[in-house]
Amino acid sequence: KAGVTQTPRYLIKTRGQQVTLSCSPISGHRSVSWYQQTPGQGLQFLFEYFSETQRNKGNFPGRFSGRQFSNSRSEMNVSTLELGDSALYLCASSPASTVETQYFGPGTRLLVL
Amino acid sequence: AQTVTQSQPEMSVQEAETVTLSCTYDTSESDYYLFWYKQPPSRQMILVIRQEAYKQQNATENRFSVNFQKAAKSFSLKISDSQLGDAAMYFCALGPYNQGGKLIFGQGTELSVKP
């Protein structure tokens, strides 16, 4: 089976712009979780989608949003980008809404100038 | 609040030797998973080992084993016969059963392996 894929792998944006990141889970997986990784804050949970519904949400402002499609692919959107949004964004997929068998993608590195 | 603490930002080990990485956590949940993930320079998160809190037996995966002390909320990782390929950032993570796909990560321990 193909692993979790994330596109794009690298992205450069300027402050105030918006960005959309995509995550394609492993075939058959219905849950997608998103994480932000920064040197200062470490790895922080953004949100999880399962069967097109948001199941959990971390402590991030409303500028961070996501959605999941019927084929389980997920997108996350960040509006009005700030310099502090520069980070590695990781997604992880799982067959069910559980961390037991969660597989991570390679990440999207976002740089905000 | 649920927290995971890794008190060793950096560790170093000689090739073929054994090293132990420390992790403590705090949760009020009774059912949860604990994990160790490895993140090499490629940034791909790789699951090293998993422990279910209700299991008293410590998990083992080849050269990797854990020392799970539930009462002390401690979850250390032992790497035996260290190899150059073990050099990476290691993250301890907590996953409560009732919070779906949410993992709470520690700050990580950078492990270097000296030849």
Chai-1 contact restraints between the chains, C-beta under 6 A:
chainA,res_idxA,chainB,res_idxB,connection_type,confidence,min_distance_angstrom,max_distance_angstrom,comment,restraint_id
A,S31,B,G101,contact,1.0,0.0,6.0,A-B,restraint_1
A,S33,B,G101,contact,1.0,0.0,6.0,A-B,restraint_2
A,G42,B,Q107,contact,1.0,0.0,6.0,A-B,restraint_3
A,L43,B,F105,contact,1.0,0.0,6.0,A-B,restraint_4
A,F45,B,K102,contact,1.0,0.0,6.0,A-B,restraint_5
A,E48,B,G100,contact,1.0,0.0,6.0,A-B,restraint_6
A,E48,B,G101,contact,1.0,0.0,6.0,A-B,restraint_7
A,R55,B,G100,contact,1.0,0.0,6.0,A-B,restraint_8
A,N56,B,Q99,contact,1.0,0.0,6.0,A-B,restraint_9
A,N56,B,G100,contact,1.0,0.0,6.0,A-B,restraint_10
A,N56,B,K102,contact,1.0,0.0,6.0,A-B,restraint_11
A,S94,B,G101,contact,1.0,0.0,6.0,A-B,restraint_12
A,S97,B,G100,contact,1.0,0.0,6.0,A-B,restraint_13
A,S97,B,G101,contact,1.0,0.0,6.0,A-B,restraint_14
A,V99,B,Y33,contact,1.0,0.0,6.0,A-B,restraint_15
A,V99,B,G95,contact,1.0,0.0,6.0,A-B,restraint_16
A,V99,B,G101,contact,1.0,0.0,6.0,A-B,restraint_17
A,V99,B,L103,contact,1.0,0.0,6.0,A-B,restraint_18
A,F104,B,M45,contact,1.0,0.0,6.0,A-B,restraint_19
A,P106,B,Q44,contact,1.0,0.0,6.0,A-B,restraint_20
A,G107,B,R43,contact,1.0,0.0,6.0,A-B,restraint_21
